[in-house]
Amino acid sequence: MGRPPDERADGVVSVVLPAYNEADTIEHTVETTLRTLSSFLPAGSFEVIVAEDGCDDRTPELAEQMAAGDSRVRHFHSDDRLGRGGALEHAFAAADGDVLVYFDTDLATDMDHLEELVERVRSGESDVATGSRWMPGNVADRPAKRGVPSRGFNLLVRTFLQSSLRDHQCGFKAFSREVFDDLRGDVEDEHWFWDTEMLVRAQRAGYRVDEFPVRWTPKGDTKVDLVRDVFGMGSQILRTWWQLMVRPRITRRVSLAAGAVLTVLALLLMTQYLDFGAVVDEMRTADPVLVAVGTLVYVLSWPLRGIRYRDILAELGFHEKASFLTGAVFISQTGNLVFPARLGDFIRAYVVKARRGIPYPSGFASLAAERVFDLLTITTLAGIVLVGYTVTGQTAELARTVVGADGAGQVAVLVAGFVALVAILAVATIVASAQSDGNLAGSLVRRASSDSYAEFVAGIVEQFVGDLQAVAGTRRGFARVGVSSLVIWTLDVVTAMLVLAAFDPGLATVELVSVSFFAVSVGNLAKVLPLSPGGVGLYEGAFTLLVIGLTPVGYPVAIGAAVLDHAVKNLVTVVGGYGSMLGLNVSLTTAVEETREVRESRDGDPVELD
């Protein structure tokens, strides 16, 4: 290990070589590095550290031999893959120097530039120095498959993170000990984005960061890795942008104002799909007592949603109060009314992570588990009623109605059928895979990429799938969450039944109950595909088509009941969502106000994607 800070000698230069399976080149790289450093630094003023990162070839053996034979060489070994950033950080922390340098072991950057890199920081001219392949007049000749992604990445970093540098990825950098010690706790990435984040944060902290042109020659056949370059780098840019550019500007006043604005926006968006004038007219003819009772029944279902979410999280090892989780569900469902593609679900994952420290993989897995049980429940309800219709001979009439219909109603019913099939297959797959020791999803990621970041992503995917299996794969969890899901959706159906009854449709009780269960179930299945915010339009189409196809109720009453039922449910959601935003101080755009850094509390969890 390195000497304590107060024992480090001034002017010592530590060069770290991050190495993963470099048996063919590591000896040449170390020899070239020692020779180059000796040409401009006095003896005893530098060291070369081989940061060997969980290699499975002869690199550890060769590095140990070199360290034993030359006091200027040190070998840091890791049994596990730390990632390039993790290996660099651990090696720099233990290094003896107050000038910390690293470059790629393939020596793609001409070593004639090493003296300039070192002296820029050693002399105090710069706090951070980095080579650049993209400075005017010195653009590196790179293959398109490497150059195009590199240019795109650097453009995104300059645009989103307001960096003044042209090249953030060049593996040829030097840091002062002061910069490293000051920023290492803020840098969260442990992989390919680590040095980019160091450069960005150093600029934000007011340190002098300089880049200079270098001669660079591509070595090897490095391929563009979609897992790392698209998912990995992109997510890290967004995470850093949020932390540096967005979150510092969020105040309580801004958060509450944004929540109010977006709630109004939700109502305005609803007017694009619902004719509120027609809704008001229909409400005038409906029995207000039955509508009020239906509304109350729907309100009562919300605490049950919080209890169900509490039970799902409990299966994953997280124990939270149902009142907080009810608020989180309210907020996410309000977000789904505003944003397309069910983006409100992401808001819920963010809320539980920031407020309660539940890691993102577990947050998304809990949401997926909730969706799975929702789909299973409403598919089961629809299937039971459909069997009854088949026995009574009404299925043929229903089929003729659907085939003869057009517009939103027919589309909604077809979508519902597709979603029901997918739901059944998904539940069967999850339950079956819970009995297996393997993890197909993680294996597929590893097959798509052999990069170290792919291993990182695979770990997150495996935790996600494992958490999902933990809920759906045990009898106790399946039964408990399944029963609560059945009660929740039964209350949803009862709400619609009371609203339909308020229009005095002239239906017998059995007919009213059966058509309500079937219409609501199919309507909610149609809402699953994010074709419109909150599924507005699809729900009304399916509900109306099924009511007029299975009963003598006319179109005006059917559409009026569908619109009023969905409007009541959405308004309850919006009111509850805004109240929860006030109570938890959360807005839909920022997801959470003044969040603190939350680290995972469970040992063995992968690093979070913020």
Salt bridges, closest charged atoms under 4 A:
GLU47 OE1 - ARG74 NH1 2.77
GLU52 OE1 - HIS75 NE2 3.08
GLU52 OE1 - HIS77 ND1 2.40
ASP53 OD2 - ARG81 NE 3.42
GLU61 OE2 - ARG58 NH2 3.49
GLU64 OE1 - HIS75 ND1 2.70
ASP70 OD2 - ARG72 NH2 2.88
ASP79 OD1 - HIS77 NE2 2.65
GLU89 OE2 - ARG184 NH2 3.68
ASP96 OD2 - ARG3 NH1 3.54
ASP96 OD2 - ARG74 NH1 3.53
ASP104 OD1 - ARG84 NH1 3.81
ASP110 OD2 - ARG215 NE 3.23
ASP112 OD2 - ARG215 NH2 3.72
GLU116 OE2 - ARG120 NH2 3.08
GLU119 OE2 - ARG122 NH1 3.17
GLU125 OE2 - ARG120 NH1 3.92
ASP167 OD2 - ARG133 NE 2.69
ASP181 OD1 - ARG177 NH1 3.86
ASP195 OD1 - ARG84 NH2 3.04
ASP195 OD2 - LYS173 NZ 3.10
GLU197 OE2 - ARG201 NE 2.90
GLU197 OE2 - ARG239 NH1 2.82
ASP210 OD2 - ARG208 NE 2.90
ASP221 OD1 - LYS145 NZ 3.17
ASP229 OD1 - ARG228 NE 2.97
ASP281 OD1 - ARG284 NH1 3.40
ASP311 OD1 - ARG310 NH2 3.43
ASP311 OD2 - ARG480 NE 3.35
GLU315 OE2 - ARG476 NH2 3.01
GLU320 OE1 - ARG356 NE 3.18
ASP345 OD2 - ARG342 NE 3.57
ASP345 OD1 - ARG371 NH2 2.70
GLU370 OE1 - ARG308 NH2 4.00
GLU370 OE2 - ARG348 NH2 2.90
GLU370 OE2 - ARG371 NH1 2.95
ASP374 OD1 - ARG308 NH1 2.65
ASP374 OD2 - ARG371 NH1 3.65
GLU397 OE1 - ARG400 NH2 2.71
ASP451 OD1 - ARG228 NH1 2.85
GLU455 OE2 - ARG446 NH2 2.97
GLU462 OE2 - ARG446 NH1 2.65
ASP492 OD1 - LYS569 NZ 2.65
GLU540 OE2 - HIS566 ND1 2.74
ASP565 OD1 - LYS569 NZ 3.17
GLU597 OE2 - ARG247 NH2 2.49
ASP605 OD2 - ARG602 NE 3.29
GLU608 OE1 - LYS353 NZ 3.25
ASP610 OD1 - LYS353 NZ 2.78
